[in-house]
């Protein structure tokens, strides 16, 4: 089996590749993996260090490059499409790169996969495409109401995936995950920024009153859900992947303070982000009932393991500019 992973040197993509090559997903046992990654600030070649070179090929490239993708996709059975610009604050400051990578890049990938005859494409998306929800949880049929340039670009890519299935018959599945955390996440994101700042005794910014609620999902659980969708998901379907643990940002910071043993005086409230969604909550009943998905990493253990990873890999996040 041959698998192409876009964005496979980033946070979630590299964790997926590592777990796959370590044998965590029986459906892809023995597969050969090609990773294509542009290696922007959030992609690190070292995230793939130590993996079997006989089963892993790395190609530095851009998902908007049709000629490159057409060459790499020949003979591929499965594409897992992680490549994306994903930081909301950066999309507010400037959205052009988000449109290029997330929309144009996804369109290029889908078109090349169709022309070459790829077996299946799994398009990895986000719960942020749904907008904000005051109560209850989103099912996959919920209308898309994105509120940031980032989430709007991901919503557009989701709709392109749907269109390529409905119009052209391309075997595409879409996954929408809740907030990920775990090792190798760039320190611009909430948990690693808090962890690395607290380790250095630096202030941790907290938007507004810290009452924004997120459903936290360990990256290993997310990648296992993706593997299930790749193996058994129904073509053309959307699958939510959630962690089942909702916390306000303020409460999450409290847990990190306790794990690290840092003082709450380091938490500094800052002006809220424009268009900041108040609450995310996905209903993952569909993937649980159809494919047997269950989140397995308890938040307390996952956070402790994540803090330990950053403590043990200080040079990794210092080179990331934090």
C-alpha beads as a LAMMPS data file, in Angstrom:
LAMMPS data file: protein, C-alpha beads

322 atoms
321 bonds

1 atom types
1 bond types

-500.0 500.0 xlo xhi
-500.0 500.0 ylo yhi
-500.0 500.0 zlo zhi

Masses

1 110.0

Atoms # bond

1 1 1 0.000 0.000 0.000
2 1 1 1.229 3.483 -0.876
3 1 1 0.150 6.538 1.110
4 1 1 0.792 10.219 0.423
5 1 1 0.606 12.515 3.450
6 1 1 0.515 16.253 2.797
7 1 1 1.779 18.446 5.617
8 1 1 3.309 15.370 7.198
9 1 1 6.122 17.287 8.908
10 1 1 3.696 19.432 10.900
11 1 1 2.209 18.774 14.320
12 1 1 -0.718 16.456 13.552
13 1 1 0.675 15.110 10.283
14 1 1 3.977 13.991 11.798
15 1 1 2.208 12.312 14.705
16 1 1 0.029 10.421 12.209
17 1 1 3.052 9.330 10.171
18 1 1 4.995 8.273 13.249
19 1 1 2.135 6.205 14.635
20 1 1 1.435 4.631 11.234
21 1 1 5.049 3.562 10.704
22 1 1 5.232 2.307 14.286
23 1 1 2.368 -0.092 13.514
24 1 1 -0.471 1.590 15.408
25 1 1 -2.953 1.209 12.541
26 1 1 -3.413 -2.431 11.444
27 1 1 -5.185 -1.385 8.244
28 1 1 -1.989 0.214 6.897
29 1 1 0.551 -2.321 8.151
30 1 1 3.622 -2.388 5.911
31 1 1 2.562 0.689 3.925
32 1 1 5.074 2.973 2.248
33 1 1 4.563 6.646 3.103
34 1 1 5.543 9.691 1.076
35 1 1 5.394 12.985 2.954
36 1 1 5.170 16.233 1.027
37 1 1 5.607 19.349 3.122
38 1 1 6.534 22.932 2.315
39 1 1 8.394 23.236 5.640
40 1 1 6.949 26.587 6.610
41 1 1 7.599 27.841 10.147
42 1 1 5.249 25.152 11.536
43 1 1 6.708 22.191 9.626
44 1 1 9.896 20.562 10.895
45 1 1 11.818 17.846 9.073
46 1 1 13.138 16.632 12.428
47 1 1 9.578 15.713 13.440
48 1 1 10.085 12.615 11.278
49 1 1 13.533 11.694 12.592
50 1 1 14.138 8.081 13.540
51 1 1 11.516 6.546 11.269
52 1 1 12.238 3.661 8.886
53 1 1 13.888 5.185 5.782
54 1 1 12.879 2.159 3.706
55 1 1 9.213 2.983 4.254
56 1 1 9.352 6.789 4.362
57 1 1 10.149 9.249 1.597
58 1 1 10.231 12.975 2.286
59 1 1 9.643 15.541 -0.463
60 1 1 9.829 19.254 0.170
61 1 1 7.072 20.823 -1.884
62 1 1 3.920 22.921 -2.041
63 1 1 0.396 21.511 -2.390
64 1 1 -0.365 24.231 -4.914
65 1 1 2.241 22.693 -7.271
66 1 1 0.116 20.597 -9.663
67 1 1 3.065 19.131 -11.551
68 1 1 4.668 17.891 -8.342
69 1 1 1.437 16.441 -6.985
70 1 1 0.619 14.669 -10.231
71 1 1 4.004 12.963 -10.128
72 1 1 3.778 11.995 -6.451
73 1 1 0.194 10.735 -6.692
74 1 1 0.803 8.124 -9.377
75 1 1 0.219 4.675 -7.904
76 1 1 -0.974 6.066 -4.551
77 1 1 -3.785 4.207 -2.773
78 1 1 -4.536 6.765 -0.057
79 1 1 -3.962 10.490 0.453
80 1 1 -4.252 12.027 3.922
81 1 1 -4.392 15.779 3.474
82 1 1 -3.124 17.657 6.528
83 1 1 -1.352 20.534 4.767
84 1 1 -2.894 23.802 5.942
85 1 1 -2.266 27.169 7.473
86 1 1 -4.047 26.827 10.809
87 1 1 -3.458 29.713 13.217
88 1 1 -6.475 31.990 13.634
89 1 1 -4.469 35.013 14.806
90 1 1 -2.217 34.822 11.751
91 1 1 -5.263 34.622 9.484
92 1 1 -6.631 37.803 11.040
93 1 1 -3.336 39.604 10.480
94 1 1 -3.149 38.406 6.857
95 1 1 -5.282 35.791 5.116
96 1 1 -3.640 35.462 1.683
97 1 1 -1.511 32.441 2.637
98 1 1 -4.576 30.751 4.106
99 1 1 -6.511 31.104 0.870
100 1 1 -3.537 29.896 -1.158
101 1 1 -2.723 26.791 0.911
102 1 1 -6.116 25.833 2.291
103 1 1 -8.319 26.588 -0.703
104 1 1 -6.092 26.591 -3.789
105 1 1 -3.899 23.823 -2.397
106 1 1 -6.876 21.589 -1.610
107 1 1 -8.368 22.213 -5.044
108 1 1 -5.056 21.347 -6.694
109 1 1 -4.776 18.145 -4.682
110 1 1 -8.340 17.050 -5.447
111 1 1 -7.986 17.734 -9.155
112 1 1 -4.671 15.893 -9.410
113 1 1 -6.041 12.948 -7.382
114 1 1 -8.995 12.742 -9.770
115 1 1 -6.832 12.870 -12.877
116 1 1 -4.339 10.302 -11.613
117 1 1 -6.937 7.929 -10.159
118 1 1 -6.087 7.877 -6.450
119 1 1 -8.011 5.318 -4.413
120 1 1 -9.115 7.521 -1.513
121 1 1 -8.557 11.026 -0.112
122 1 1 -9.074 11.920 3.550
123 1 1 -9.351 15.679 3.943
124 1 1 -8.494 16.764 7.482
125 1 1 -10.521 19.763 8.608
126 1 1 -11.638 21.474 11.816
127 1 1 -14.676 22.026 13.996
128 1 1 -14.125 25.773 13.561
129 1 1 -16.009 25.632 10.256
130 1 1 -19.239 25.364 12.282
131 1 1 -18.736 28.721 13.988
132 1 1 -19.750 28.970 17.643
133 1 1 -22.390 27.039 19.587
134 1 1 -23.945 28.206 22.850
135 1 1 -25.303 24.830 23.938
136 1 1 -25.451 21.285 22.640
137 1 1 -22.981 19.861 20.128
138 1 1 -22.582 20.007 16.352
139 1 1 -23.547 17.044 14.250
140 1 1 -21.978 16.681 10.808
141 1 1 -25.115 18.059 9.111
142 1 1 -24.821 21.392 10.921
143 1 1 -24.612 24.361 8.486
144 1 1 -21.146 25.893 8.171
145 1 1 -20.841 29.356 9.722
146 1 1 -17.113 30.145 9.951
147 1 1 -16.137 33.352 11.737
148 1 1 -12.417 33.791 10.977
149 1 1 -10.478 33.888 7.704
150 1 1 -8.841 30.610 8.766
151 1 1 -12.104 28.774 9.387
152 1 1 -13.636 30.270 6.243
153 1 1 -10.755 28.904 4.180
154 1 1 -11.212 25.460 5.733
155 1 1 -14.962 25.564 5.112
156 1 1 -14.261 26.348 1.464
157 1 1 -11.899 23.377 1.232
158 1 1 -14.509 21.096 2.834
159 1 1 -17.061 22.153 0.225
160 1 1 -14.573 21.514 -2.562
161 1 1 -14.065 17.996 -1.227
162 1 1 -17.831 17.446 -1.191
163 1 1 -18.153 18.791 -4.732
164 1 1 -15.423 16.525 -6.094
165 1 1 -17.222 13.538 -4.633
166 1 1 -20.709 14.544 -5.780
167 1 1 -19.684 15.784 -9.236
168 1 1 -16.764 13.540 -10.145
169 1 1 -17.234 10.505 -7.903
170 1 1 -13.880 10.986 -6.198
171 1 1 -13.624 8.863 -3.047
172 1 1 -13.233 11.616 -0.448
173 1 1 -13.969 11.674 3.290
174 1 1 -13.778 14.799 5.460
175 1 1 -12.835 14.770 9.153
176 1 1 -13.520 17.683 11.500
177 1 1 -11.613 17.595 14.761
178 1 1 -11.838 19.546 17.987
179 1 1 -8.819 21.330 19.513
180 1 1 -5.716 19.140 19.380
181 1 1 -2.851 19.054 21.849
182 1 1 0.222 16.890 22.329
183 1 1 3.933 16.713 21.432
184 1 1 5.466 18.680 18.548
185 1 1 2.780 21.370 18.421
186 1 1 4.176 24.777 17.457
187 1 1 4.466 27.087 20.471
188 1 1 2.178 29.686 18.898
189 1 1 -0.812 27.522 19.896
190 1 1 -2.504 27.902 23.289
191 1 1 -1.245 24.896 25.264
192 1 1 2.407 24.862 24.110
193 1 1 2.625 28.657 24.421
194 1 1 1.350 28.432 27.988
195 1 1 3.647 25.520 28.837
196 1 1 6.819 27.017 27.371
197 1 1 6.146 30.466 28.871
198 1 1 5.432 29.025 32.317
199 1 1 8.633 26.973 32.163
200 1 1 10.573 30.202 31.666
201 1 1 8.620 32.242 34.174
202 1 1 7.141 34.425 31.437
203 1 1 3.599 35.842 31.303
204 1 1 0.908 33.735 29.657
205 1 1 -1.663 35.749 27.672
206 1 1 -5.317 34.872 28.256
207 1 1 -7.910 36.362 25.952
208 1 1 -10.645 38.348 27.706
209 1 1 -12.109 36.655 30.767
210 1 1 -10.868 33.228 29.683
211 1 1 -14.407 31.859 29.386
212 1 1 -14.081 30.535 25.823
213 1 1 -14.802 26.798 25.842
214 1 1 -12.999 24.199 23.745
215 1 1 -13.270 20.414 23.449
216 1 1 -9.738 19.049 23.905
217 1 1 -8.518 16.092 21.854
218 1 1 -5.139 14.396 22.220
219 1 1 -3.357 14.163 18.886
220 1 1 -3.028 10.361 19.197
221 1 1 -6.813 10.021 19.491
222 1 1 -7.302 12.337 16.527
223 1 1 -4.883 10.401 14.343
224 1 1 -6.479 7.106 15.318
225 1 1 -9.833 8.529 14.236
226 1 1 -8.339 9.578 10.912
227 1 1 -6.938 6.073 10.421
228 1 1 -10.403 4.603 11.027
229 1 1 -11.978 6.945 8.492
230 1 1 -9.258 6.142 5.960
231 1 1 -9.882 2.423 6.391
232 1 1 -13.653 2.195 6.816
233 1 1 -15.293 5.591 6.294
234 1 1 -18.044 5.953 3.725
235 1 1 -17.091 7.920 0.609
236 1 1 -18.466 11.445 0.564
237 1 1 -19.150 11.501 4.309
238 1 1 -18.041 13.917 7.031
239 1 1 -16.896 12.567 10.405
240 1 1 -16.480 14.665 13.560
241 1 1 -13.604 13.588 15.815
242 1 1 -13.865 14.866 19.374
243 1 1 -12.126 14.378 22.685
244 1 1 -15.192 14.635 24.901
245 1 1 -13.511 17.017 27.371
246 1 1 -14.771 20.604 27.416
247 1 1 -12.975 23.263 29.437
248 1 1 -12.800 27.030 29.524
249 1 1 -9.404 28.436 28.630
250 1 1 -9.148 29.709 32.203
251 1 1 -9.754 26.252 33.679
252 1 1 -7.306 24.649 31.271
253 1 1 -4.629 27.130 32.318
254 1 1 -5.350 26.236 35.925
255 1 1 -4.563 22.589 35.198
256 1 1 -1.292 23.550 33.482
257 1 1 -0.308 25.789 36.401
258 1 1 -0.858 22.873 38.768
259 1 1 1.141 20.394 36.652
260 1 1 4.084 22.760 36.220
261 1 1 3.912 24.212 39.722
262 1 1 3.768 27.793 38.455
263 1 1 2.117 30.811 40.040
264 1 1 -1.227 32.119 38.762
265 1 1 0.226 35.646 38.748
266 1 1 1.905 34.722 35.444
267 1 1 -1.502 34.648 33.711
268 1 1 -2.133 38.029 32.087
269 1 1 -5.475 38.899 30.561
270 1 1 -5.250 40.591 27.168
271 1 1 -7.799 42.164 24.827
272 1 1 -10.032 39.577 23.201
273 1 1 -9.417 38.455 19.635
274 1 1 -11.748 39.838 16.933
275 1 1 -14.569 37.411 16.123
276 1 1 -13.489 35.044 18.914
277 1 1 -15.843 32.029 18.971
278 1 1 -17.205 31.442 22.472
279 1 1 -17.658 27.680 22.443
280 1 1 -16.888 24.649 20.269
281 1 1 -18.435 21.233 20.842
282 1 1 -18.597 18.364 18.354
283 1 1 -20.875 15.351 18.521
284 1 1 -18.733 12.342 17.529
285 1 1 -21.567 9.804 17.730
286 1 1 -21.337 9.075 13.998
287 1 1 -17.703 7.960 13.938
288 1 1 -18.218 6.059 17.207
289 1 1 -21.266 4.143 15.981
290 1 1 -20.021 3.492 12.444
291 1 1 -16.289 2.976 12.944
292 1 1 -15.802 2.193 16.636
293 1 1 -13.939 5.361 17.568
294 1 1 -13.470 6.240 21.235
295 1 1 -11.075 8.823 22.697
296 1 1 -8.593 6.889 24.840
297 1 1 -6.254 9.514 26.316
298 1 1 -7.671 11.130 29.496
299 1 1 -7.023 14.864 29.634
300 1 1 -5.049 14.730 32.893
301 1 1 -2.653 12.106 31.533
302 1 1 -2.433 13.756 28.124
303 1 1 -1.605 17.156 29.595
304 1 1 1.000 15.701 31.953
305 1 1 2.647 13.777 29.097
306 1 1 2.593 16.894 26.905
307 1 1 4.206 19.051 29.586
308 1 1 6.853 16.361 30.086
309 1 1 7.602 16.285 26.335
310 1 1 8.190 20.041 26.204
311 1 1 10.337 19.861 29.325
312 1 1 12.461 17.129 27.702
313 1 1 12.704 18.856 24.293
314 1 1 13.517 22.433 25.172
315 1 1 15.876 22.833 22.212
316 1 1 12.998 21.859 19.866
317 1 1 10.734 24.709 20.938
318 1 1 13.556 27.194 21.406
319 1 1 14.466 26.688 17.729
320 1 1 10.819 27.395 16.890
321 1 1 11.405 30.961 18.046
322 1 1 9.807 30.762 21.468

Bonds

1 1 1 2
2 1 2 3
3 1 3 4
4 1 4 5
5 1 5 6
6 1 6 7
7 1 7 8
8 1 8 9
9 1 9 10
10 1 10 11
11 1 11 12
12 1 12 13
13 1 13 14
14 1 14 15
15 1 15 16
16 1 16 17
17 1 17 18
18 1 18 19
19 1 19 20
20 1 20 21
21 1 21 22
22 1 22 23
23 1 23 24
24 1 24 25
25 1 25 26
26 1 26 27
27 1 27 28
28 1 28 29
29 1 29 30
30 1 30 31
31 1 31 32
32 1 32 33
33 1 33 34
34 1 34 35
35 1 35 36
36 1 36 37
37 1 37 38
38 1 38 39
39 1 39 40
40 1 40 41
41 1 41 42
42 1 42 43
43 1 43 44
44 1 44 45
45 1 45 46
46 1 46 47
47 1 47 48
48 1 48 49
49 1 49 50
50 1 50 51
51 1 51 52
52 1 52 53
53 1 53 54
54 1 54 55
55 1 55 56
56 1 56 57
57 1 57 58
58 1 58 59
59 1 59 60
60 1 60 61
61 1 61 62
62 1 62 63
63 1 63 64
64 1 64 65
65 1 65 66
66 1 66 67
67 1 67 68
68 1 68 69
69 1 69 70
70 1 70 71
71 1 71 72
72 1 72 73
73 1 73 74
74 1 74 75
75 1 75 76
76 1 76 77
77 1 77 78
78 1 78 79
79 1 79 80
80 1 80 81
81 1 81 82
82 1 82 83
83 1 83 84
84 1 84 85
85 1 85 86
86 1 86 87
87 1 87 88
88 1 88 89
89 1 89 90
90 1 90 91
91 1 91 92
92 1 92 93
93 1 93 94
94 1 94 95
95 1 95 96
96 1 96 97
97 1 97 98
98 1 98 99
99 1 99 100
100 1 100 101
101 1 101 102
102 1 102 103
103 1 103 104
104 1 104 105
105 1 105 106
106 1 106 107
107 1 107 108
108 1 108 109
109 1 109 110
110 1 110 111
111 1 111 112
112 1 112 113
113 1 113 114
114 1 114 115
115 1 115 116
116 1 116 117
117 1 117 118
118 1 118 119
119 1 119 120
120 1 120 121
121 1 121 122
122 1 122 123
123 1 123 124
124 1 124 125
125 1 125 126
126 1 126 127
127 1 127 128
128 1 128 129
129 1 129 130
130 1 130 131
131 1 131 132
132 1 132 133
133 1 133 134
134 1 134 135
135 1 135 136
136 1 136 137
137 1 137 138
138 1 138 139
139 1 139 140
140 1 140 141
141 1 141 142
142 1 142 143
143 1 143 144
144 1 144 145
145 1 145 146
146 1 146 147
147 1 147 148
148 1 148 149
149 1 149 150
150 1 150 151
151 1 151 152
152 1 152 153
153 1 153 154
154 1 154 155
155 1 155 156
156 1 156 157
157 1 157 158
158 1 158 159
159 1 159 160
160 1 160 161
161 1 161 162
162 1 162 163
163 1 163 164
164 1 164 165
165 1 165 166
166 1 166 167
167 1 167 168
168 1 168 169
169 1 169 170
170 1 170 171
171 1 171 172
172 1 172 173
173 1 173 174
174 1 174 175
175 1 175 176
176 1 176 177
177 1 177 178
178 1 178 179
179 1 179 180
180 1 180 181
181 1 181 182
182 1 182 183
183 1 183 184
184 1 184 185
185 1 185 186
186 1 186 187
187 1 187 188
188 1 188 189
189 1 189 190
190 1 190 191
191 1 191 192
192 1 192 193
193 1 193 194
194 1 194 195
195 1 195 196
196 1 196 197
197 1 197 198
198 1 198 199
199 1 199 200
200 1 200 201
201 1 201 202
202 1 202 203
203 1 203 204
204 1 204 205
205 1 205 206
206 1 206 207
207 1 207 208
208 1 208 209
209 1 209 210
210 1 210 211
211 1 211 212
212 1 212 213
213 1 213 214
214 1 214 215
215 1 215 216
216 1 216 217
217 1 217 218
218 1 218 219
219 1 219 220
220 1 220 221
221 1 221 222
222 1 222 223
223 1 223 224
224 1 224 225
225 1 225 226
226 1 226 227
227 1 227 228
228 1 228 229
229 1 229 230
230 1 230 231
231 1 231 232
232 1 232 233
233 1 233 234
234 1 234 235
235 1 235 236
236 1 236 237
237 1 237 238
238 1 238 239
239 1 239 240
240 1 240 241
241 1 241 242
242 1 242 243
243 1 243 244
244 1 244 245
245 1 245 246
246 1 246 247
247 1 247 248
248 1 248 249
249 1 249 250
250 1 250 251
251 1 251 252
252 1 252 253
253 1 253 254
254 1 254 255
255 1 255 256
256 1 256 257
257 1 257 258
258 1 258 259
259 1 259 260
260 1 260 261
261 1 261 262
262 1 262 263
263 1 263 264
264 1 264 265
265 1 265 266
266 1 266 267
267 1 267 268
268 1 268 269
269 1 269 270
270 1 270 271
271 1 271 272
272 1 272 273
273 1 273 274
274 1 274 275
275 1 275 276
276 1 276 277
277 1 277 278
278 1 278 279
279 1 279 280
280 1 280 281
281 1 281 282
282 1 282 283
283 1 283 284
284 1 284 285
285 1 285 286
286 1 286 287
287 1 287 288
288 1 288 289
289 1 289 290
290 1 290 291
291 1 291 292
292 1 292 293
293 1 293 294
294 1 294 295
295 1 295 296
296 1 296 297
297 1 297 298
298 1 298 299
299 1 299 300
300 1 300 301
301 1 301 302
302 1 302 303
303 1 303 304
304 1 304 305
305 1 305 306
306 1 306 307
307 1 307 308
308 1 308 309
309 1 309 310
310 1 310 311
311 1 311 312
312 1 312 313
313 1 313 314
314 1 314 315
315 1 315 316
316 1 316 317
317 1 317 318
318 1 318 319
319 1 319 320
320 1 320 321
321 1 321 322
